[in-house]
Amino acid sequence: MINARTSLVVAIVATLATVFAGTSHATTISGNLAGPNGSHDTWNNPANWDAGIPSGAVNAVVDTGVAAEAWNTATPMYSGSLTLMQNSSLQMGWTTNFPESFNAIGGGPVILHEGSQIRLRLPFNLDLPEIQLMGDASIHLSPSTSAHHRTREFEFEISGPGALTVIGNNNNTAVLKAASTFEGGFIADADDSWRVQAVVDGAFGTGDVTFNGRSNGDPARGASLVIMSTDTIDDYATLFLNGGRDHRLASKLILNADETIGAFVLDGVNLGVGTFNAARGLLTSNGDALISGNGTLTVTGITQRPGGAVPEPATAALALLGSIGLMARRRGRVWA
């Protein structure tokens, strides 16, 4: 979903991130030798790192294409950033509950490059740090049965030109608690029924928002959107609702507040302009209620910002240079 106008910006930001990390001492994992807990703990084997297992005030980097895993009571804390390079992943947790595995997330920000993924295989609720999307990336809330019925809270801003795909599973909840500026869009994919709660204005950044049904198995199950603030979706964005809902909830879209968007597409059909609420009695392709709650969705049909001006890459790059201090922010995290 990254387009040509942002490619230069992505490259500049990635370069600045690398330089910045270098000035603060970074360590990179590029190997996959088994750690103390066997093949599912590569994070805690010093032989996989070029400058030691991250601890203290360092930045951690997962190298391109590396699938790193942390699963150990002795996983050290570190206060620096975590960068996942292209097509890399970091899974925290495995078959036994070691809360310390979450220390691998670092102090923030988490910097995600194209094709990278965070995998939260941990059987307790989590608060996530700031996220910067250098490309299209994903976060899997529950890649195993151990993390079903858990909540993951996005406490801080999500920024950058990329798209964020969040994959949920059986009774997962993602709570978006901060205004964000990421541009590539938000996608909710479903392994089973789950939901996203958007509780603040600007929660979804400036891009389109897509909620999908289950990709296999029961087509009546999927991801539901719960809107709890009056401007969670950008006014010029398109809301795409596809497939089944969270079967524990009343509908695919729960409006606990009013919302205004540019376009509204249900299972590939553009519903046009107007107002949409529970009283309309709209149904999904599965015959379920599309909307519940007391709010109203207003669709303007306007998906282009006034003037349609797009900043030149050089201008955008200068703006990013001015804000590079964001990369130094360290966010704490807690276990709920």
N, C-alpha and C positions, 0 to 999 in steps of 0.2 A: 504493500500500500504506500510505500515511499515513492514520491514522484520526483521528476527531474529538478524541480525548483528547490528541493530540499537536500539534494545529494551533496552539494558543496558544503552546505551548513553542517550536515552530518559528519562529513570528513573533517571539517575544522574543529567541531566539538570533540570528536574522537581523539584528534591530535592533541588538543588542549588537555583533555582528560588524562592522556598518557603522560604528557609533560608534567602536569600537576601531580599525578600519582608518583612520578619519579622523584619530585622534590620532597615528598613526605615519606619516602621509603615504601616501596611496594614489593610484594612477594607473589610469584606466579606459580600456579599449579598446572603442570603439563603432563604429568605421569598418571598411571592408574594402578600402581602396585597396591596390594591389599594392606590395609592398616591393622591396628590392634584387634578390631572386631571382624577380621576377615575381608572378603571381597566387597562388602558393602560399607567400608570405611576407608576410602582412599584419602580423605581430607587429612586424617591424623597420621599419615606416614611422611616423615620429613623428606624421604627420598623423592617424593613427587613434586617438591617445591624447590625453586631456585634460591630462595633466601629464607627458608624455614617456615613452619606452620605459622599463620598469622596470629599475632597476639600483641596487645598493647596498641600504641598509636601508629599502626601500619595500615596500608591499603592492600586488599587481596584481589587478585586477578585470576579468573578461570580462563585458561587459554582456549584459543579457537578449536572447536570440535571436541573439547574434553567434557566427559560426563563425570563430575565430581560428586562424592557422597560423604556426608558426615553422619557418624553413628557411634558416639562414644561419650561416656560421662566426663571424659577429660578434654573434650573439645574446648580450646581456650577462647576467651572473649577477646575481641579487638575493637577499637573505637573508630577505625578507618572505614573507608568506602569498600564496597564489593562491586567488582566489574565482571560481568559475564561477556566474553567476546563472542564473535559470530558462531552460531550453531552449538554453543556450549550449554551445559546445564549444571545446576547444583540441586541435589536432593538432600533434604535433612530428615533423618529418621529412617528406621527400618522396622523390624519385627518387634523389638523391645522398646519400651518408652524410656528414652534418655533425653530429658528436657534440655540438657546441655548441648545437644546437637544443633539447636537453634542459634547457638553462638556463632555459627558459620555465616549468619546473615550480616554480621558486622554492625557498626554504629550508624551507617548511612552516609551518603545515599547509596542505593543500589542502582548501578548503571547497566542497562540491558542493551546489548547490540542485536542486530538482525538475527532472528531464528533462535535466540537464547530462551531458556526456561528455568524458572524457579519451581521446585517440586516440594510441597509441604506435607511430607508423610509423617505428621506428628499428631498424636491423639489428644491435643489440648488446644484451647483457643489461643490466637496469636494476634499481636499488634505489629504491623509492618512499618518499616521506615520509609523515608522519602524515596521515590523511584524516578529515574531519568531514562527515557526511552530514546536511545540513539537509533533504533530501528524497530521493526515490528517484533514483538516479543510476547511471551506468555507466562502466566502463573497458574500452576495446577494446585487447587486448594486441597485436594484429597486423592492422590494417585494410588490409594489402597483403602481397604475397608477400615483400617485402624484410625483413619482421620474422618470418617463419616460423622455427621451430626455436630460438626465443629464450625466455629465462627472465626473468620479472619478479618481484622479491621485495618483498613488503609488509613492510617492516622495523619499522613502528611501528603504534600502536593505530589502529583504525578505530572511530569513535564517532558518536553522533547517532541520531535517531529514524528515519532513512531506511533503505531497502533498497539493497544494492549488487549490481548485475549486472556480472559480468565475462565478456567475450566473448573466447573463445580461437580460435585457428586452427591450422593445420598444425604439430603438434609443439610448440606453446607449453606452457610450464609456469608456473603461478603458485604461489609459495611463501608461505604465510601464517605469519609468523615472530613475531607478537606477539599477546598476549591482547587481545581487543577487546570493546567494549561496545555496538556498534550494535544497534538493536532491530528493524529492518524486515525482516531476513532476507538471505540470500546466495543468488544465482542464478548458475549457470554455464551460459552459452549457448555453442553450438558452431557455428562456421563450418566446422570440420573437426575431426579428432581432436586432443584436447589433454587436459591433466590439471591438477588442483589438489592440491598437497601441503600438508596441515595439520600443522604440526610442533610446535605448542605447545597446551597447554590453553587453552580460551576463544578459539580462533582465529576462530570464526564468530559471535562475539557472542551475543546472546540470542534471536535469531529462528530461523525455519525455514530449512532448507537444501535447495536444489533443484538437481539436475544434469540437464541436458537433452541430448537427442540432436541431431544435425544437422538444421537446419530445412529444408534442401533438399539434393538430391543423395543420396548413399549413406546410407540410414537406419541402417545398421549402425555408423556412426561417430558419435562424440559426445564428451562430457566425462566423464572418470573422476575419482573421488575417492580420494585416497591418504591414509589416516589414520595418523599416525606418533606420536600422543600419546594419552593415555588419556581425555581429556575435551575434545576439540576442539569438539564440538557441545553446545549447552545440553541439560541432562537433560530439559527439558520441550518441546523442539522436535520438529518432524516432519521426517523426512528423506524427500524425494521424489526418486526415481530414475526418469528417463524416457529412453526411446530407447537408441541405441547407445552403445558405450563408446569409449575411445581404443583403436584397433585395435592399437596397439603394446604395450598392457598386457594382463594376463591377464584382467581383469574390469572391470565398472563400478565396483565398490567393493573397494578393496584395504585390508584391515585388518592393518596392522602393529602395532596396539595394540588393546586392548579399548575399547569405546565404549558409552555408555548414552544412549538417547533416549526421547522420549515416544511417538512413532508412526513407522511405517515404511510408505511407500506406493510400490509399484512399478507404473509405467505405469498409474496411476489406481486400482490395487487395494490396499486396506489389508491388509497382511499380518498384522495382529493382534499380540498380545503374545507374548513368548517370546525365545529366543536364536537367533541366525542366524550361521552361519559357513560356511567353504568346504565343510565336510563335509556340509552340507545338500544340496548339489548343485543349488541353485536356478539358474534360467536367466532371462535377459531375454527380451523379446518377440522378439528376433532369434535366440534359441537360444544366445546366448553365456553363459558363466559369469557369474553375478551377483556373487559374492564370491570373493576369493582372499586369501591371507595367513594368518597364524597367530592372528589376533585373533578376538574374539567380539563381536557387536553384540547388546546387551540392550535389548529394547523393553518398557517398563513399562506402556504404555497411559495414562500420566498426563501430560496436556498442560496442566494448570492448576496454577499454583504454589499451595502451601499457603495457604489463606485467600483466594486470588484477589483480593487487595487491589490496587487501582490508585491510585497517588497522584493527588490533585487537581492540575489544571494549575498552580494558584498555588504549591502545594508544590514541584512539579517545577521551576517557574520559579525559585524561591528557591534550589534546589539548583544550578541552572545558573548563577545569578548568583555563587554561591560558588565555582564552578569556572571562571569566565571567564578566569582566568589561563592556561588551556590554550591560548587563542587566541594567546598571545604566544610560544609555543614555536617555536623555529626548528630544523628538522631538516636535517642535511646529506644529500647524496646522492652516490652514486658511480656510475661506469660500470664494469661488470664486464668 
